[in-house]
């Protein structure tokens, strides 16, 4: 086990104040097993972390002023702060729940392992508070959700830039799936979990429910979590989480990026939590009849019909009901590069040989 991961778990255990010793011992064993599972096959470099005091974080966030809140979820609240003249994002986990403490351990250990320019970097942690705290680099321009909510902001982003955003996200997910001894599945790819910096370069966040696929296995069975509309059919119906589950969620994200609409505006079947089949049929029809522009955001140039159709075709491949019919994230990233290259070239042609074929 790495020294950083070992320190994280031991410090977290010391911090916990459980009323029942037997319960604490049981949780200690489970936490230790989780860290061992996450780090057992890792042979690369573990990134070093700072360990900040409770006082330093109180000063950084103005005593966790509510006006500093950047976002919140079921497991934690994120505050904007400043440390040594550097902007930071402070993620303070909620008090009391063993499941939430398990989220903390999972995210802290995974982010000492993951090292990619399009994944938000974990800088520090704190164990002096009643609730565990993680400190990240602060990405100034908010989430992709903010851009989709504010139509004018999204309309200013060209098709080429949207393709670049999608490509960088795809590269990061490819790294998660292929760049480690065991595949890491994010499990909750969505507009709310993508930050954009001042150059529109994305960062993936929120790894508290991410998993590593065990050696020799193709999937894990997990309790279904996520945003309705993004959840892959095999995950929603059977709890099976695989790399192809991330592909499906990414396909939905690309559809939002192209259309400028949130997934519930596109139509979600409440009974299945998936994209409405009627909308997907309309999308296919528009794509094949060369008027996909009517379904896209006004900021996307309609004179890029070939590229729009190729983008739409890739979205359809990623959102296939059968996970075996979806491309890998590596193939998706390759397709996106090809489409963007065609978009910015004077000819605007696409090399069909490089495209991932749709299975019939």
C-alpha positions as MATLAB code, in Angstrom:
seq = 'XXXXXXXXXXXXXXXXXXXXXXXXXXXXXXXXXXXXXXXXXXXXXXXXXXXXXXXXXXXXXXXXXXXXXXXXXXXXXXXXXXXXXXXXXXXXXXXXXXXXXXXXXXXXXXXXXXXXXXXXXXXXXXXXXXXXXXXXXXXXXXXXXXXXXXXXXXXXXXXXXXXXXXXXXXXXXXXXXXXXXXXXXXXXXXXXXXXXXXXXXXXXXXXXXXXXXXXXXXXXXXXXXXXXXXXXXXXXXXXXXXXXXXXXXXXXXXXXXXXXXXXXXXXXXXXXXXXXXXXXXXXXXXXXXXXXXXXXXXXXXXXXXXXXXXXXXXXXXXXXXXXXXXXXXXXXXXXXXXXXXXXXXXXXXXXXXXXXXXXX';
ca = [
       0.000    0.000    0.000;
       1.365    3.472   -0.793;
       2.504    5.665    2.092;
       0.050    8.419    1.089;
      -2.899    6.033    0.881;
      -1.822    4.407    4.154;
      -1.614    7.793    5.856;
      -5.029    8.801    4.524;
      -6.765    5.775    5.932;
      -4.930    5.785    9.297;
      -5.526    9.494    9.819;
      -9.178    9.129    8.882;
      -9.614    6.244   11.318;
      -8.037    8.290   14.136;
     -10.351   11.179   13.306;
     -13.539    9.087   13.573;
     -15.237    9.169   16.967;
     -17.585    6.206   16.998;
     -19.626    5.545   20.156;
     -19.366    1.772   19.807;
     -15.912    0.230   19.695;
     -17.091   -2.885   17.848;
     -18.700   -0.737   15.157;
     -15.506    1.333   14.814;
     -13.409   -1.821   14.490;
     -15.721   -3.182   11.797;
     -15.569    0.070    9.853;
     -11.778    0.247   10.233;
     -11.435   -3.201    8.654;
     -13.769   -2.261    5.787;
     -11.971    1.040    5.160;
      -8.584   -0.696    5.142;
      -9.890   -3.310    2.715;
     -11.231   -0.562    0.419;
      -7.849    1.169    0.296;
      -6.073   -2.139   -0.298;
      -8.469   -2.972   -3.144;
      -7.892    0.423   -4.750;
      -4.105    0.392   -4.502;
      -3.118   -3.299   -4.635;
      -2.329   -3.406   -8.368;
      -0.984    0.130   -8.655;
       2.670    0.306   -9.701;
       2.935    3.934  -10.755;
       3.752    7.134   -8.910;
       1.415    8.289   -6.144;
       1.049   12.069   -6.148;
       2.037   13.750   -2.856;
      -0.582   15.697   -0.882;
      -0.478   18.565    1.574;
      -2.114   17.992    4.957;
      -3.776   21.221    6.073;
      -4.995   22.127    9.549;
      -8.600   22.898   10.433;
      -7.574   26.484   11.192;
      -5.965   26.932    7.781;
      -9.149   25.786    6.058;
     -11.354   28.026    8.208;
      -9.204   30.982    7.208;
      -9.221   29.895    3.562;
     -13.042   29.712    3.393;
     -13.873   32.579    5.785;
     -15.078   30.026    8.353;
     -17.031   28.100    5.688;
     -19.118   31.130    4.785;
     -22.296   30.083    2.965;
     -21.591   32.785    0.393;
     -18.495   30.794   -0.575;
     -20.466   27.685   -1.571;
     -19.752   26.534   -5.118;
     -21.986   23.461   -5.050;
     -23.356   20.650   -2.939;
     -24.568   17.083   -3.173;
     -25.721   14.167   -1.078;
     -22.210   13.473    0.249;
     -20.507   16.871    0.517;
     -20.541   20.662    0.112;
     -17.865   22.500   -1.914;
     -16.607   25.952   -0.857;
     -14.454   28.440   -2.722;
     -11.351   29.456   -0.785;
      -7.882   30.977   -1.000;
      -4.691   29.382    0.291;
      -1.317   31.110   -0.066;
      -2.847   33.493   -2.612;
      -4.050   30.569   -4.703;
      -7.773   29.880   -5.339;
      -8.867   26.467   -4.066;
     -12.055   24.382   -3.900;
     -12.707   22.864   -0.465;
     -14.903   19.758   -0.396;
     -16.312   19.175    3.095;
     -18.035   15.821    3.517;
     -21.298   15.622    5.438;
     -21.248   14.410    9.000;
     -22.182   11.009   10.327;
     -22.843    8.619    7.478;
     -20.533    5.628    7.040;
     -21.428    5.596    3.363;
     -20.244    9.201    3.032;
     -16.969    8.396    4.811;
     -16.523    5.506    2.381;
     -17.012    8.018   -0.468;
     -14.237   10.138    1.019;
     -11.778    7.242    1.240;
     -12.571    6.143   -2.318;
     -12.164    9.631   -3.791;
      -9.038   10.508   -1.792;
      -7.189    7.325   -2.735;
      -8.239    7.320   -6.411;
      -7.156   10.927   -6.871;
      -3.681   10.232   -5.494;
      -3.416    7.654   -8.284;
      -5.056    9.491  -11.212;
      -2.862   11.988  -13.036;
      -4.407   13.565  -16.142;
      -4.635   17.193  -17.227;
      -8.404   16.945  -17.677;
      -9.110   15.534  -14.213;
      -9.339   18.106  -11.391;
      -6.252   17.754   -9.195;
      -6.467   16.888   -5.517;
      -4.049   19.197   -3.658;
      -4.570   18.534    0.036;
      -6.725   16.996    2.752;
      -7.547   17.629    6.405;
      -8.296   15.173    9.214;
      -8.578   17.606   12.135;
     -12.287   18.291   11.631;
     -15.316   16.154   12.528;
     -15.945   15.763    8.798;
     -13.171   14.838    6.338;
     -12.105   17.570    3.915;
     -10.467   17.414    0.474;
      -8.898   20.414   -1.273;
      -8.784   20.722   -5.075;
      -7.491   23.134   -7.658;
     -10.193   25.734   -8.291;
     -11.452   25.883  -11.869;
     -12.799   29.419  -12.347;
     -15.585   29.188  -14.919;
     -17.945   26.715  -13.274;
     -19.508   23.557  -14.630;
     -20.732   22.674  -18.097;
     -24.169   22.768  -16.475;
     -23.766   26.545  -16.010;
     -23.115   26.955  -19.741;
     -26.095   24.828  -20.745;
     -28.305   26.720  -18.268;
     -27.181   30.076  -19.680;
     -28.027   29.759  -23.365;
     -26.201   32.944  -24.358;
     -22.918   31.679  -22.878;
     -23.205   28.365  -24.712;
     -24.159   30.053  -27.997;
     -20.803   31.843  -27.946;
     -18.991   28.488  -28.113;
     -18.325   27.398  -31.700;
     -18.797   23.864  -33.002;
     -15.002   23.495  -33.169;
     -14.663   24.458  -29.496;
     -17.489   22.114  -28.471;
     -15.714   19.312  -30.293;
     -12.490   20.224  -28.502;
     -14.247   20.136  -25.120;
     -15.744   16.744  -25.978;
     -12.382   15.425  -27.202;
     -10.558   16.409  -24.012;
     -13.256   14.798  -21.854;
     -13.070   11.655  -24.011;
      -9.270   11.600  -23.608;
      -9.611   11.776  -19.834;
     -12.180    8.952  -19.713;
      -9.969    6.893  -22.039;
      -7.117    7.409  -19.573;
      -9.351    6.206  -16.721;
     -10.288    3.081  -18.683;
      -6.881    2.233  -20.162;
      -4.153    4.253  -18.426;
      -4.087    2.331  -15.151;
      -3.374   -1.284  -14.135;
      -7.131   -1.776  -13.666;
      -9.893    0.164  -15.493;
     -11.427    3.003  -13.485;
     -15.103    3.652  -14.260;
     -16.245    7.141  -13.291;
     -19.886    6.063  -13.174;
     -21.440    9.551  -13.058;
     -20.330   11.427  -16.176;
     -22.710   14.383  -16.525;
     -22.777   18.119  -17.213;
     -22.625   18.808  -13.446;
     -19.376   16.843  -13.099;
     -17.437   18.709  -15.801;
     -15.721   22.005  -14.978;
     -14.418   24.454  -17.607;
     -11.433   26.767  -17.152;
     -10.830   30.162  -18.750;
      -9.661   28.449  -21.956;
     -12.709   26.145  -22.053;
     -10.493   23.195  -21.140;
     -12.586   20.686  -19.139;
     -11.851   18.921  -15.836;
     -13.744   15.853  -14.620;
     -14.716   15.957  -10.928;
     -16.529   13.879   -8.283;
     -14.988   10.424   -8.005;
     -16.687    9.390   -4.748;
     -18.707    6.664   -6.496;
     -16.076    5.663   -9.058;
     -14.919    2.046   -9.100;
     -12.011   -0.073  -10.287;
     -12.895   -3.163  -12.299;
     -11.321   -6.181  -10.515;
      -8.657   -8.135  -12.397;
     -10.207  -10.769  -14.648;
     -13.677   -9.171  -14.459;
     -15.618   -7.159  -17.046;
     -17.990   -5.362  -14.664;
     -19.030   -4.797  -11.077;
     -22.521   -4.830   -9.608;
     -23.318   -1.544   -7.876;
     -26.290    0.263   -6.381;
     -27.631    2.506   -9.165;
     -26.657    6.158   -8.732;
     -26.547    9.079  -11.123;
     -28.634   11.622  -13.002;
     -31.724   10.438  -14.843;
     -31.099   10.354  -18.558;
     -27.381    9.641  -18.204;
     -27.720    6.145  -16.724;
     -26.835    3.316  -19.116;
     -29.555    0.636  -19.587;
     -27.463   -2.244  -18.181;
     -26.614   -0.153  -15.110;
     -30.164    1.110  -14.576;
     -31.805   -2.306  -15.020;
     -29.226   -4.733  -13.597;
     -26.753   -2.598  -11.637;
     -23.931   -3.633  -14.004;
     -21.251   -0.938  -14.207;
     -18.668   -1.203  -17.012;
     -16.491    1.064  -19.138;
     -19.351    1.086  -21.671;
     -21.588    2.666  -19.001;
     -19.311    5.724  -19.117;
     -19.556    5.668  -22.936;
     -23.358    5.876  -22.760;
     -23.288    8.763  -20.255;
     -20.722   10.573  -22.407;
     -22.968   10.160  -25.452;
     -25.786   11.910  -23.593;
     -23.365   14.651  -22.527;
     -22.337   15.182  -26.170;
     -26.000   15.448  -27.147;
     -26.497   18.224  -24.576;
     -23.345   19.950  -25.789;
     -24.553   19.835  -29.397;
     -28.206   20.720  -28.811;
     -27.759   23.269  -26.012;
     -30.559   21.496  -24.110;
     -30.498   19.705  -20.771;
     -31.272   16.017  -20.822;
     -34.750   16.438  -19.324;
     -35.577   18.936  -22.090;
     -34.552   16.334  -24.648;
     -37.018   13.878  -23.158;
     -36.372   11.303  -20.448;
     -38.483    8.197  -20.057;
     -39.311    8.329  -16.326;
     -39.954    4.579  -16.182;
     -36.412    3.753  -17.352;
     -34.454    6.944  -16.521;
     -33.148    6.845  -20.096;
     -33.430    9.131  -23.100;
     -36.863    9.037  -24.692;
     -36.840    6.675  -27.669;
     -39.066    9.060  -29.652;
     -36.511   11.838  -29.327;
     -33.702    9.539  -30.418;
     -35.779    8.492  -33.439;
     -36.348   12.168  -34.307;
     -32.624   12.756  -33.903;
     -31.797    9.922  -36.314;
     -34.401   11.150  -38.795;
     -33.069   14.704  -38.716;
     -29.530   13.452  -39.127;
     -30.315   11.251  -42.128;
     -32.409   13.959  -43.833;
     -29.639   16.559  -43.497;
     -31.513   19.002  -41.311;
     -29.797   18.217  -38.031;
     -29.296   21.975  -37.659;
     -32.898   22.355  -36.487;
     -32.051   20.286  -33.386;
     -28.774   22.011  -32.577;
     -27.980   25.101  -30.542;
     -28.047   28.391  -32.535;
     -24.341   28.846  -31.775;
     -23.483   25.837  -33.942;
     -22.839   26.786  -37.578;
     -25.329   25.187  -39.909;
     -22.860   25.304  -42.795;
     -20.948   22.441  -41.143;
     -23.529   19.854  -42.113;
     -21.087   16.980  -42.685;
     -19.441   17.558  -39.337;
     -22.782   17.942  -37.552;
     -23.960   14.658  -39.041;
     -20.733   12.922  -38.022;
     -21.070   14.309  -34.486;
     -24.705   13.163  -34.385;
     -23.775    9.730  -35.702;
     -21.164    9.337  -32.955;
     -23.758   10.293  -30.333;
     -26.056    7.587  -31.658;
     -23.303    4.982  -31.449;
     -22.518    5.892  -27.851;
     -26.164    5.683  -26.736;
     -26.927    2.239  -28.143;
     -29.092    0.171  -25.762;
     -26.828   -2.878  -26.078;
     -23.473   -2.059  -24.477;
     -21.624   -4.324  -26.920;
     -22.793   -2.086  -29.790;
     -21.156    0.995  -28.285;
     -17.613    2.018  -29.224;
     -14.799    2.166  -26.685;
     -13.824    5.568  -25.311;
     -10.555    5.326  -27.262;
     -12.564    4.969  -30.490;
     -14.828    7.844  -29.467;
     -11.837   10.142  -28.860;
     -10.365    9.157  -32.235;
     -13.665    9.945  -33.998;
     -13.945   13.328  -32.281;
     -10.443   14.311  -33.392;
     -11.288   13.376  -36.955;
     -14.525   15.392  -36.908;
     -12.836   18.462  -35.385;
      -9.987   18.250  -37.901;
     -12.519   18.232  -40.736;
     -14.337   21.138  -39.122;
     -11.309   23.424  -39.107;
      -9.859   22.308  -42.451;
     -10.697   24.211  -45.622;
     -12.047   21.075  -47.323;
     -14.175   19.964  -44.373;
     -13.838   16.319  -45.440;
     -14.012   13.281  -43.208;
     -11.875   10.169  -43.460;
     -14.542    7.510  -43.290;
     -11.918    4.784  -42.886;
     -11.145    6.060  -39.381;
     -14.768    6.037  -38.267;
     -16.099    3.469  -35.851;
     -18.703    1.422  -37.771;
     -22.286    1.282  -36.467;
     -23.295   -2.318  -35.799;
     -26.521   -3.336  -37.445;
];
